[in-house]
Amino acid sequence: MSDANEKRILITGFGAFPKQDINPSAALVQSLSQHFQSCSNVKCLVLPTEYRQGLSLFRDALNTFQPDVVLCFGVAARRHKINLETIAKNERSTTSLDAVGYKPLSSIISNTGRARYKATLPLAALKNELSAQGLPTRLSRDAGNYLCNFTFYHLMKHIAENAPHIEGGFIHIPDPAKGKILPEQLERAGQIIVQKMML
């Protein structure tokens, strides 16, 4: 249940992509969808790991759901901690293929956007809360140059230009299959973040 005074929270993850047949961010978002299924103010969405279709669906969700908070999750398989991303960069790889084999022609995401956008989530408070619960967490200044940073950048550009009230950002999670974190820990971290942002 929810009421009109509660924040509307959009949560996203990604589907499979080359070299990552099972994306733990999708599993996390599906878990959060079940956990918060009684909350009509929480919307969970697994985006295809595709530059064009993924962005189209993401923009549709922003425009139709009109969230107050946006929490984007993605996997960073080589990282051992939950990474709260601080900066979205106007950069992308022109060599890495997305899930349908497309690769961008330009390394610039937007010709009209800034070089950098800062996340608008309360990152320090989230880090402190997660760390206090024994969940390995750090602040990061590098969201990569693939779909994670691409989506993060478009989110922050949208916030800066159209909806400055939105608290939004990107969270990279380790791959539990690498043995550095348990799926249960990621689920707990996701729940804590969502609950913190509901306040």
Steps between C-alpha positions, in 0.01 A plus 500: 500500500605862458358849524541819304764632738743211448791534264469326165807280455617360167748211523681364195744224417629344180456175314769280352779630277812356334718317757224529765227247420341545841488858625479519880353850478191349337473244781534777757229713341268201476564428869423860591184487290379206709607656829319828429211352300241653734642851441334660200748787520790266410553399136764244401623463144763277338636678195648319201874563480456687174591859422187583301222283642626525858510879489156517339343289774684692770379834368145367476513393865633840609228683310205277590582403859642844586715377790638700790788256540684296235728214602687340211689175564758331282769235539873570519640147501856600588403703806481348846282761670170677438599815312290814540582696187557873548564622144336432164736571209420611146702208364431154361688217336492468123635144507274317748190339350164513672268200530385525137845560353476877467793727584489881503673695225595789728670495840290804599164418655343845449608803301275722712576367846769577753828311526398378847191478716499424871262247652227658712457210742620546862800280429694560821196413712431187294861389527499550876176305540617208286841489666337504844308188395824325408446532126821584307438838337706779348450823308619483139591766244508259206175356367681351201432570133229247418120496547522569873666838459291565188174454691635685804599794280159522332332483840705784644461710184122450524505605865714808434286618208149388591459382858753642749292370792579137413753315715677269260814301446667175406613210716744239373480161668758218500416169335416246774625227266853632558471415869565846646144564617189291564170548315334544841735789576410673174130453569542647847700792360232569241228494764692736725557747216136499394375534858743786566379684190136458603555730798 
